[in-house]
Amino acid sequence: MKEGVKPKSILVGTDVQAFSEVVVCSGATCVCTGNPSAFATLSITTNQKYYISAVDKLIATVEDNQFVSGLSPFQQCKHKKGKNKTCTYQPFGIWNIVGNESTRSIDGRGILTKNGNLRCAKGGVLSIRTSGQVEGVEQNEKCIKGLPCDYREESTPTKKVDLVEHSIQPSAYASKVYDLTLTNLEQLHCGHLVRDNTRALRIQKGDELIFTASTNANEESKNISWSVLYAKGGSSILEDGKTGKTIVLHTAGDQYETFSTKHRAFSWQPQKAGVYIIAVNTTPQLKVQKTYKEAFYYYFEVVDDATITSLQLSVKKEDTLVVGDRVSLVLHSDVKLSSQQINQLCIKVSAKDVHPGNHTAFVFTSKGAQSFKQKGTTLQATFDCVNVNTYQVEVYKNLMRHTAIPTQYFNVGSTSLLAIFPPLESVRIGSRIVFSAMLKSKGIIKPQLIRWFVKVPDGEFFQEHFIKDVTVPLTFSKKGYYVIKCVYAPAGEKKKNLQHTIRVVANALEKVVLLPSSFVSSLKDNKYKIYCNNRVKVILGTTIGYQPPTTEPAYVEVQTRDGSTLFTRIIQCASSPLEKRIIRSKHICTDTEIVWTLSYIKGPKKKIGFGLSIYYTNSKPQPQLKTLRDVKQVMLQNQKEIVVDEVLEPKSTYPIYTQTGRIVLRSNRAQFDFKFEDAGLYQLDVTLNHTTKSYEIECI
């Protein structure tokens, strides 16, 4: 026992002696299945407070997974692939205590006992060879008769086991933790709870979660703190954890466990259903109120078993397919299904209202010629439409219909059904578009058998168009909803007709969005707060998207002087073939140029001018206009004098400086990246189609 320290016993009750016989302490040795002939001495690092008073040795905890001999404690490893069999020990989390639910803990860490085992990332399984409770000389003399001396029986202390507490030093912990990653995500039976948060997951009970974290390289020998917070299923206590944002929670002692370890990997295997938050921190959070920082915790909803939730088809019941089409069948579950569960399922596709003995059903199973494939939390199959019919899709489990999943239907018709192309949903007022009728089977249409009808906004009846052809040009001159109907009546077949509704709008500027790397915004008041010298993406939001007034490549022009109507082009960029194709094919109605006016309202640069940088990435280099870096320089030169054969860089930054309080730009591009170089209060006015929106930007 250490002098001057009062013993603190945590082992009480009638089973104290029995438990003390299996406690592991300093000096314990371990063996690995990768090399059973080598023994490594366990290093006790997570506990510096509690001792076994009988031998005055530190108690080991389940988090002590390092060895005195260093990175290759077992010398060789038969589990490694390749010629190099050198032991490269990498523990997967903490020791697992087999069949001992009554294991006690110290400072929230379970006490390691002789029946513990530990997994290595290379495939080995470690176990305790000697507990360390007997001094070396005595231990060497205690051989079991009939067994090799490598297997020795240990004598146990005859005195009551007391644990002596010493103070823990704050310097034993790392100063900062940089990240937290769930490394075995792909191997889990999991599903995402929130679309935009990859750290909120639903998993199956018994799945092992393996995490890694990182710290400064010079602090790898120091501890970090892992924590597990639990709440029963249905509880809303931890609901805020789904957001992935920084949260503050009030917890009870029996809900919270903490583990300190020098290793940067941690594993946890939930044994009961409920809600968990697993986090990493520099030191344990011992207060009832605990802060969980964004990106440093995971939220888990643990369920007993995977549950089938829905069946989804790639078509709607009212849609009509044609022979030759394909239908995707997707079976969803809340977490990833196990192999055993998959083998119990099948998806059956059969003709509706036909006696089972008179037709052949298509059955998709986990194996065979017609099989579904597992992808995440889904089972996916594809059905080929080869006959005209109405089909029903059902899910079976263990040869019995899964009544919780409703039967779904789809129709397969003849090959002469119509389609209207392009299938536009919205166009801008004034557009003129050429529509085409086509057979879904891509067969030949007889133009003289086609009739087109149009119903205009607020109209009560369809009016027949004078053109009878496969294609028809239509002009949309009124705002509202147009309905286009195409009728095709081939000889000897039933008349087919198809309707298509198109919304006609006047394109308008609706909002301007700023997306800096770090910002505080209030869209209600059209105000933004950004950081100086940070790249800021400015995006225009319009009713139907921006259509440039010309087909030329994107450009930026700057006003030559205050109040002038003259602009000089300072940036012209290469456009991709895709951009040109879209401009030519959609419609002839276009938007105006965009005018950007940035005014310096308040700050130290009010009277001397300010600076602004524009970022732009070229899709390909090409000869272009020389970039002018200064508004004053633009004013002093004639545009003809500055045209040179200069090749633009793929990525460029264009600084602009002004000696006044305003910079005016105009361009045919609805998105730019800017950098505000000077702190102060700015006003950004954006004008499009004769509409102006103003935003206040505070640069700090």
N, C-alpha and C positions, 0 to 999 in steps of 0.2 A: 504494500500500500504506500502511496506517495505521502511523504511527510508533510504535516501542516494542512492537509486537506481532509475535511470531514467526509467519510464514505456516504454515498447516496445509493441505496438499494432500490432497484426497480423490479427485482424478482421476488415476489411474495406469494404465499399460498402453499398448499400441500404438495404441488408438483414442481416446486423450485428445484429440488435436487435432480429430478429426472430431466428437466430442461437444461440444467447447467452441464450435464454430461455431454451434450451435443453442441454446445456453443463453440464457435471457431474464434480463435484469437491470434495475435501476432506470433509468427513462427510457424503457422500452418502451411502445409504443402498441398499442392494440387497435381492432378494428372489429367492428361488430355487423350482422347481416342486417336488423335493424329500421331502420337508417339507415346504409347503407354509405358515405355521404359524410362522416360525422362520425368523428373519431378521439379516443380517450380515453387519457390517460397512466396506466399501471398504478401502483398504490400498493404498495410493498413493506413489509409489516408483520410477517409471520410469521418472517422471518429478519433478525436484527441482528448476526450473527456472521461470516458468510462473504461474501467479496468476490471479484470477478474481478480479479486483480492487474494485468492488462493495462490496464484502464480504471479500476480502483479503485471498482467499483460493486457494490452489494449484489445477491446472487443471488436471483431470484424462485423461490418454490415453488408447487406446484399449489394451495396454499391461499390464495394471494394473489389474491383475487377482488374487491377494491375499487379505486376510482379516485380520483385526486387531485381531480378536478372535483366529487366529491360524489355526490348521489343521482340526478342526471340526466346521466350522463356522455355519452350519445349524443343528447341534446336532444329528438329526436322518435322515435316508434316506430310503424311501419306494422302491427305485429302486434296492437296494442291495438284493442279494439272501442269503438264510440262516437265522439263528436266530439273528445274530448280525446285527442290523440295524444302528449302530453308523455311523455318517457321516465321511467319509474318502475322503474329497474333493480332486479331481485331475483334474485340468483344462486341456482341450484339446485346446492348443494354445491361441489365443487372442480373444477379443470381436468382434462380427460381427455386423456391423451397417446396419440395415435392411432399405431398401428404401431411403437411404440418400447418394447419390453419391457425394454431394457437401461438405462432411465432410472435414474440414480443418485439418492441421497437425502442430505439433511443433517438431522441430528437427527430422523430418522424421517419426514421430509417429502420427497416426490419433488421433484426439480428441474424447474422449468417449462422446456419447450423450445418452439421455434417452431411445431411441429406440434400444439400443444395446442388444444383447443376447450372451450368452457364454455357451458352452457345457462342461459337466463334464464327465469324463471317466466312471463313475458309472451309467450314463444314464440320469442324471438330466439336465435341461436347466435353466440357470440363467438369470434374467432380472433385470433392475433398478427399485427399488421401489421409492426412493427419490433421487433427484440429489445432495442434500447437499448445495444448494444455499441459504437456509433459516435457521436462527438460531433455535435451538431446541424449545424455548418457543413459538415463532411465529408459528412454524410449528404445534405444538400441538393444536393451536387454530384455524387452518385453515382446518376444516373438511367440506367435501361436504355434503350438506343436503341430507338425505335419504340413506347415505352409512355408513358402520362401520368406526370407527375412525382409523382403520388400513390403510384405503385408504384415503389419504389426498391430497388436492390440494396445490401445492407449488406456492408461489408468486415469481415473477422474478425481478431482479434488474431493476431499472428505469434508471440507469446510463449506459453510453457506457462501454462495457466490454473491459478493457485493460489487457494485459498479461505482467507481470513484470518479467524480466530476472535476474536470479542469476547465479553465476559461478558453474560449475559442477566439482566435485572432481574426479581426476583420481583413487583415492583409492576406489571409488564405484564399480570398475570393478574387476573381478577375475583375478588372475595372470596367469592362464593357463587353457585351455580347452583340454580335453583328447580324445574325440571321437565325432563323429556325426553319428547317425543311423536313417534311415527311418524306423519307427516302424511298419507302416501299409502297408508294401510292398505287402503282400499277398492279401490284400483287393483291391488293385488298378487295374484299367484297363490299364496295362502297358506291354511294350515289351522292350527287351534289344537292345540297339543300337550298342554296341561293345561287341564282344564275351568275351574278357578278362577284361572288366570293368563293374562291377555290379552297378556302380554309374552313368552310362550314360543310361537314360531310356527315352522311348517314352510313354507319358501318355495322357489321354483324358481330354479335357477341363472340368472343374468343379470338377475333383477328388480332394479330400482333402488330402494334404500331411502332415503327422504328424512326426516330428523329435524329437529326444532327444539328449542331450549332457551331459557330466559330467565334474565336476571340483573337486578340493580338497574339502574334507569333511568340513574343517573349513572355506570354502568360499562360502557355499551354500546360504548365505544371500546377496551375491554380484551379480552384473549384469554381463551378457555376451551379446554379440552383434550378432544378426541374420541379415543377409542381403539377398536381392533379387535383382538380376541383370537380365534385360530383353532385348531381341532383337527381332525384327520382324522375322517372318518365312522367310526362304530363305537367311537370313543374315549369313555371315561367320565370324562375329566379335567374337563370342564365340566358334568357332569351336574347338579350342585347349582344351576346357573343356571336350571333349569326351575322351581324353586320360586318365583322372584321375590323371595325374601328376601335380606337382606344376607349376602354370602358372602365368603370369603377364599380365593384361589387362588394356587398357585405356578406360575409360567409361565417358559418358556424364551424367550430373546431373539428367535428366529426365529418365534415364535408371536404376538408382540405388536407392534402398530404404534400410534403416537400422532400426532395432528395438532392443532396449535394454530391457532386462527383467531379473528378478531374478529367474523366473521359468526356469527349464532345459528342458522344452518342448515347441515346436513351431509348429504352423500349418499354412499352406498356401494353398489357393484354387485359382488356376489360372483361370481367367475369360475370357481370350482371348488367341488365338493360338499364338505360337511363341517359342522362345528358352529362357530358364531360367537357371541361376545358383543360387542355394540357398546354403549359407555357414554360418558357425559359427566362431566367433573370440572372442578374449578377449575384444577388444574395437572396435568402429566403424572405418572403413577405410574411411576417409574424403577426401583423395587426389584423383586426377583423375586417377593416376596409382595405381592399386590395385593388391595385391598378394593373390592368392588362393592356399592354401597348400594342398598337397595330403592327401586324407582321411578326409578332413574337408570341402568338398563341394560335391554337387550333380549337375549333368547336366541333364536338362529335355528338351525334344522336345515335346511341347504341340500341339495336333491336335484336330480339332473340333469333329470328330467322328472316330470310328474304321473302317478300310478299309480291305476288304479281299484281300490278296496279291497273294496267290498261292494255288494250290492243288498238294499234293505230294502222290505218291503211293510207296509201299514198293518194287515194281518190275519195271523193265524197259519194254518199249514197245517190244523190241526184245526178251525178256525172255519168255520162255514157261513154264507155270505151269501145274500141273497135278490135276486131281480130288482129292479133299481132302485137297489141299493147302489152305492157308489163305492169303488174301491181306489186308494190312493196308492202310486205307484212312485217310490222314491228311490234314485238311484245315487250312491254316495259315492266320493270320491277323497281322496288324502292332501294335495294342494294344489289350488288352483283350476285347472281345465282351461283350456287355451288354445282359441281359436276353431278352430284347425286340428284339435286333438284331438277337439273336440265334433263337428265335421263328419264324423269317421270312425266315430262311434258310433250305434247305434240300440238300442231296447228293443222286443222282440217279444213279444206276448201272443197265445197260440194255444190251441185246445182240445186237451187231452191225448188220446192214443191215437186220433187221427183222422188219416187219410191227408192229407198236405198239399194234395192236389188237391181234397179234398172240403170244405174250409172256408176261410174268409177270416181271415187273421191281422191283428191290429192292430199296426202298426209305428209307433213314436214316434221321430222324428228331430229334428234341430236346426231344421228348417224344414218348412213345410207345414201342412195342416189339423190333423194329429195330431202335435204337437210337444211336446218337453219344454222346460222353462225352467231356466236356470242360476241358482242361488242359493247364493252362497258356494262351498263345495267340494262341492255336490250338483247333480245334474240331476233335476228333478222332473216327473212326469207323472201324469195321473189317468185311470183306466180305468172306464167305465160298464158295469155288469153288465146285459146285456139278454137273455141266454139262460141256461137251466139247463145247467150243465156243470162239468167240472173243467178249470181253465186252468193253463197253464205259462207262466212268464215267463223269457226268456233275453236275454242281452246279446250284441250283435254288434259287431265292429270290422272295418272294411274288408270287410264282407259275410261275414266268417268268425265263427263263434261264439266268444265270449270264454270259453275253457275254465277260466280262473282264477276265474270267478264262477259258483257253482253255480246250476243251474236251481231256481226256486221255484214252488210250486203254491198254488192256493186253489180253494175249492168255491163254486159258486153253486147254491142250491136253490130250491124253490118258495116262494111268497109266504106260506104258512100256518105258518111256523115261529114258535115261541113265544119270548117274552122275559118275564122277571120283573122287576117294578119295585116299589120302588127297588132298584138293584143294590148293596146295602150289603155291605161286607166284614167290618165289626166293629160290634158294639153293646154297650152296657153291660148288665149283669145287671139284670133287672126291667123291661126295656123292653117295650113293647107296640106293635107296628108292623103297619100294614095293607099287605099285599102285593097286587099286581095282576098278572093275566096279560094279555098283549097280543100281537097279531100284529105282526111286524116290518114288514109291509106296511101296518099301521094299518087292517086290515080289521075287520069286525064278528065278535065271538066269540059263539057260542051258549053261555050260562052252564050249561045242563043237561048239556053234553058235557065239562065240566071236572071233574077230580078232583085234590085236593091231598093230598100225603103228607108226613109229617115224621118225621125220625129224630133223636132227642135225643142229647146227649152220652153216650157209653158204651153206646148202644143198638145192638142187632144188626140190627133190622128197621125198615122204614118202617111207620108207622101212618097210616091214612087219616083225614083230618080230616072232621068231620061236615058241614061247609059245602061245598056245590057251587055255586060262583058265580065270577064274574070276580075278585072280591076276597075276601081272607081275612085276619082279624086273628090274629096270633100273639103269644104272650107268652113271653119268654125268661127262665126262672126258674133255670136252672142254668148254671154256667160250663162252657165247652168249645165244641165245634163242633156246630152244628145243620146238617142237610142238608134243604133244601126241594125237593120234586119236584112239578112240575105236569104232568099228562097231559091231552092234548086229542085227542079222537077224532071228528072230523067224518065224516059219512056219505060213503062212497065214496072216502075218502082214507086214506092210511097213518097209523097212530097216531103222534102226536108227543109227546115228553116232554122236559122240561128240568129239570136239577138245579142248585141254587145252594147253596153252603156259606157259612155265617156264623159268625164267631168271637164268642163271648160272654165278656166279661171284666168284672171288677170294677174300676172306674176308680180309680186310685191316683196319688198324687203321687210321681213318680219322681226328679225333679231340679229344682233352681232354677238358672237361668243368668243371670249378670250380664254385660251387654255395654256396658262403658264405652267412651269414645273412646280411652283409653289405659289399659292395665291389664296386670298380671302375675297369672296365675291358676294354681291347682293344684287341679283338680277332684277328684283322688284324696283329698286331705285336706279337701275342702269348705272351702277357704280362698281368699279373693280379696284382692288389693291394688289399691286404686284411688286416684285423685287427688282431693283435696279440692276442692269447688265445681265438679266436673265432672258433667255429666248422665249418669246410669247407668240403663240399661234392665234391668228385672228381669222375667224370663219364667218362668212355671211350666211344667214339662214333665210331662204326665200320660199315662196309658196310651192313652186314646182321645179326648183333648181335654176342655176344661172346659165343662160344661153348667150355667149359673147356676140357682139354686133358684127364681127367679121370672122373669117376663117383663118386669119393669120396667127402666127405663134403668140404666146402670152408676152405681154410687154408692160413696162412701167414708165410713165412720163412724169416729169416734175414741172411745176409752174415756174416760169422764169423769174418772176418778181411779183410782189404783192399786188393783187388787183388785176393782173394781166390775164388776157385770154390766151396767151401763148404758152404752150407746153413743149418741153424738149424731152425726147426719149433717152432714158439713161440705162434701161435694161430691156433687152429683147431675148427671149429664150426659145429654145427648140421645143416643138410640140411633138407628141407621139403620134404614130399613125392612127391609133385608136381614137384620140381626141378629134382628129380630122374626120374620121369616118362618122362619128356620132353627130358632128356638126352638119354634115352633108345630108344624112339620112332622115333625121327626125322631122323637122319642119322649118319653114322659112321665117317664122316670127321670132324676133330676137329681142334681147334686152339692151339697155344703154350701157355706155362705159360706166365704170364705178369710180366715183370721186372720193378720195380719202383726205380729209382735212384734219391735221393734228395741230392743236393750239396749246401753247404753254401758258397756263393761267396764273400759276403761283409757284414761287420758288426762287432759288438763288440765280437761275439763268434767265430771269424774266426780261432783262434789258440787253443781254449780251448774246442771246441765241442758244440753241441746244443741238444735240446730235441724235441721229436715229440710224440704225443699221437694218438693211433688208436682206433676208436669207432667201436663196432660191437654188433649186437643184435642176440642172439641165439633163434631159433624157439622152442627149447626144451633143458633142461639141460641133459648132459650125461657125463660119465667118459671121460676125455680127458687129453692132455698133460699139464703139469704145465707151466704157463706163465713166461718167463724170462723177467725181467724189464730192463736189462742192457746188451748192446752188449759185454762189457768187461766180464760180468758174463758168457755169452754164451761161450766166448773163453776159459774160465778157466775150463769149465765142459764138460764132455762127454755126448752125447745125451742119451745114455742108462741110465745114472745116474739120469736124470731129468724126466723120464717118471713115473708119479704117477697117482693114481686113484683119480682125482680131478673133482668135479662137477662144470661146468661152470655156472656163473650167467646168468640170462636172458639178462641183459644189462651190458656190461663191457667196461672199458676203459683200454687200454694197453699202458703205457708210455714206450718209448725207448730213452735212452740217449747214446751219443757217445762222445768220447774224440777226434775224428777226424772231418774232415769237410764234411763227407759223410755218408749217410745211404742207403743201398741197400736192397730192399725187393723183393720177388717174391711170386706170389699168383695165384690162379685159380678163382679170383673174379674180375669183371670189375667195381666195384664201392666200394668206401670206404669213411669213414668220418675221417678226420684228424684234429688235432689241432696243429698249430705252436706255440711253447712256447717261442721262442726267436725272437726279432725283427732283421731284416736284409734282405739282398737280397739273394734269393734262385734260383736254377735252378732245375726243375723237368724234368727228361728224362723218357719217358715211351716207352717200347719196346714190340711189339706184332707181331708175325709172321715175325720176322726178320726186322721189320720196326720200327724206333725210331722217336718220335716227342718230341721236347724240348719246355719248357715254362719257362718264367721268372716270379717269384713271389716275389713281394716286400711286406714284412710283417711290418706293422707300429704299 
